[in-house]
Amino acid sequence: MSPTTLLTKPEPTTRPPEPTPPCTWTITTVEGITLTGHQPDWSMDDPSQTGMTLDQAVNYLREHAHYTMLPVDPVLPPATLDIDINGTRYRESTSAMFAAQIAFHPYSTQPHQQVPTASLTIVDAWDFEGLTPTDLARFATQIRTQADYFENTVLRDLITAREDWAAHRSRIPESCRSDRRQ
C-alpha cells in the first residue's frame, strides 16, 4: 500500500442504512378509538388488538407485559458433569441451569412494574454428588461463566431496555383510564 493510498479518503461504496422508525402497537376499540404506544423491538409480544371496548382495552393493557427470554450463555454448555458408570465416562444431557428474562408491565397500576426488570430462574432439584476435584473445578468455571454472562449480556440488555422505555414511554391517556371514570 502506498503512502498516497493511506492519505486518500475512501469513497463510500454503500449508503448507511436508513434509520428505522420506532415500532408501535395499535389497539382499535369498537367505539372507534385508537390507542397506540411504543413497541420495544426486543419484546416478544405485540399487544395490538381490534374489536374490544375501551374499558377492555385499558384492562388488557394493564395486564400486558413486554418481555423477552434471553438465551443461556452459548459459549459454555450449562452445568453438565461426566458420569462414571462401570468404568465408562459419559456426558449427561445438558439442560439450562439458569434462565434470564427481561419484562415489564408498562400500564400496570403498580409503578415498580412499569419499568423493565430482569428475572432469573435457577433450576432447583439439581444434586451434584460425588464430585471429583476436576468436576468441582469445571462446575465452578461454568458458574463463573454464567455470572459473566449475566453481568456482560443480561445487564447490558436490561439497561438498554430501560433506556429505550424511558425515551419512548407511552401512557394510557387520562381520559381513557377506567379507574378515573364513574
C-alpha positions in Angstrom: 0.0 0.0 0.0 1.5 3.4 -1.0 1.5 6.4 1.3 -0.9 8.1 -1.2 -3.4 5.3 -0.6 -3.2 5.8 3.1 -3.9 9.5 2.8 -6.8 9.2 0.4 -10.2 9.1 1.9 -12.1 6.1 0.5 -15.3 6.7 -1.3 -18.3 5.1 0.3 -19.5 2.2 -1.8 -22.8 1.8 0.0 -25.1 4.3 1.8 -25.6 3.9 5.5 -28.9 2.2 6.3 -31.9 4.5 6.8 -32.9 4.8 10.4 -36.0 2.6 11.1 -38.9 4.4 12.7 -39.8 3.3 16.2 -42.2 0.4 16.4 -45.7 1.0 17.7 -48.6 -1.2 18.7 -52.2 -0.2 18.0 -55.5 -1.1 19.6 -58.7 0.0 17.9 -61.8 -0.2 20.0 -65.3 -0.9 18.9 -66.1 2.7 19.8 -63.6 3.8 17.1 -60.9 5.0 19.5 -57.3 4.1 18.6 -54.7 3.7 21.3 -51.1 3.4 20.3 -47.8 3.0 22.2 -44.2 2.2 21.9 -43.4 -1.4 21.0 -39.9 -2.2 22.2 -38.0 -4.0 19.4 -36.8 -6.7 21.9 -40.3 -7.6 23.1 -41.6 -11.0 22.0 -45.3 -9.9 22.4 -47.2 -7.2 20.5 -50.4 -6.0 22.3 -52.1 -4.9 19.0 -55.8 -5.8 19.0 -59.1 -4.8 17.5 -62.7 -5.4 18.5 -62.6 -4.7 22.2 -64.3 -1.9 24.1 -62.3 0.9 25.6 -62.7 -0.5 29.1 -61.5 -3.9 27.9 -58.5 -2.3 26.1 -57.5 -0.4 29.2 -57.7 -3.6 31.4 -55.9 -5.5 28.7 -53.0 -3.0 28.6 -52.8 -3.0 32.4 -52.2 -6.8 32.3 -50.0 -6.8 29.2 -46.2 -7.5 29.6 -43.5 -6.7 27.2 -40.9 -9.5 27.7 -38.1 -11.3 26.1 -36.4 -14.6 27.1 -32.6 -14.4 26.9 -30.6 -17.4 25.8 -28.4 -19.3 28.1 -24.7 -18.5 27.6 -23.9 -20.1 24.2 -20.1 -20.3 24.9 -20.2 -22.9 27.6 -23.0 -25.6 28.0 -24.9 -25.2 31.2 -23.6 -27.2 34.1 -23.0 -30.8 33.0 -20.9 -33.5 34.5 -19.4 -36.6 33.2 -20.7 -39.7 35.0 -18.7 -42.8 35.6 -20.8 -46.0 35.1 -18.9 -49.3 35.2 -15.7 -47.5 34.2 -17.2 -45.7 31.2 -17.5 -41.9 31.4 -20.4 -40.4 29.6 -21.8 -36.9 29.5 -25.3 -36.3 30.9 -27.7 -34.5 28.7 -27.4 -30.7 29.0 -30.2 -28.6 30.3 -30.3 -25.0 31.4 -29.3 -24.3 35.0 -30.2 -20.6 34.7 -32.7 -18.7 32.6 -33.0 -14.9 32.2 -35.9 -12.8 31.2 -36.5 -9.1 30.8 -40.1 -8.0 31.3 -42.3 -5.2 32.4 -46.0 -4.2 32.6 -45.9 -0.6 31.2 -49.5 0.2 32.0 -49.7 -1.5 35.4 -51.2 0.5 38.3 -48.0 -0.5 40.3 -45.2 1.9 39.4 -42.4 -0.6 40.1 -43.8 -2.9 37.4 -43.8 0.0 34.8 -40.1 -0.2 34.0 -38.1 -3.2 32.7 -36.6 -5.6 35.2 -34.7 -8.8 34.9 -35.9 -12.1 36.3 -33.5 -15.0 36.8 -34.7 -18.6 37.1 -32.4 -21.1 38.8 -33.4 -24.6 38.3 -33.9 -26.4 41.6 -33.6 -30.1 42.4 -30.2 -30.5 40.9 -28.0 -32.5 43.1 -24.3 -32.9 42.2 -22.9 -35.7 44.3 -19.5 -37.5 44.2 -17.7 -34.6 42.5 -14.0 -35.1 41.9 -11.7 -32.1 42.2 -11.8 -31.8 38.4 -15.6 -32.0 38.3 -15.8 -29.3 41.0 -13.3 -27.0 39.2 -15.2 -27.4 35.9 -18.5 -26.7 37.7 -17.0 -23.6 39.4 -15.8 -22.4 36.0 -19.3 -22.8 34.5 -20.9 -20.9 37.3 -18.4 -18.0 36.8 -19.1 -18.1 33.1 -22.8 -17.8 33.8 -22.2 -14.9 36.2 -20.1 -13.2 33.5 -23.0 -13.7 31.1 -25.5 -12.1 33.5 -23.1 -9.2 34.0 -22.0 -8.7 30.4 -25.1 -9.6 28.5 -28.2 -9.6 30.6 -27.2 -6.4 32.5 -26.4 -4.7 29.2 -29.8 -5.7 27.7 -31.6 -4.6 30.8 -30.0 -1.2 30.8 -30.8 -0.9 27.0 -34.4 -1.9 27.6 -34.8 0.7 30.4 -33.2 3.5 28.4 -35.4 2.6 25.4 -38.5 2.7 27.5 -37.5 6.0 29.2 -37.1 7.5 25.7 -40.4 6.1 24.3 -42.6 5.7 27.3 -46.3 5.9 26.4 -49.2 6.1 28.8 -52.9 5.4 28.7 -54.5 8.9 28.2 -56.1 10.2 31.4 -59.4 10.4 29.6 -59.3 6.7 28.8 -58.4 5.4 32.2 -61.3 3.4 33.6 -60.3 4.0 37.2 -61.0 7.7 36.6 -64.4 7.3 35.1 -67.5 6.8 37.2 
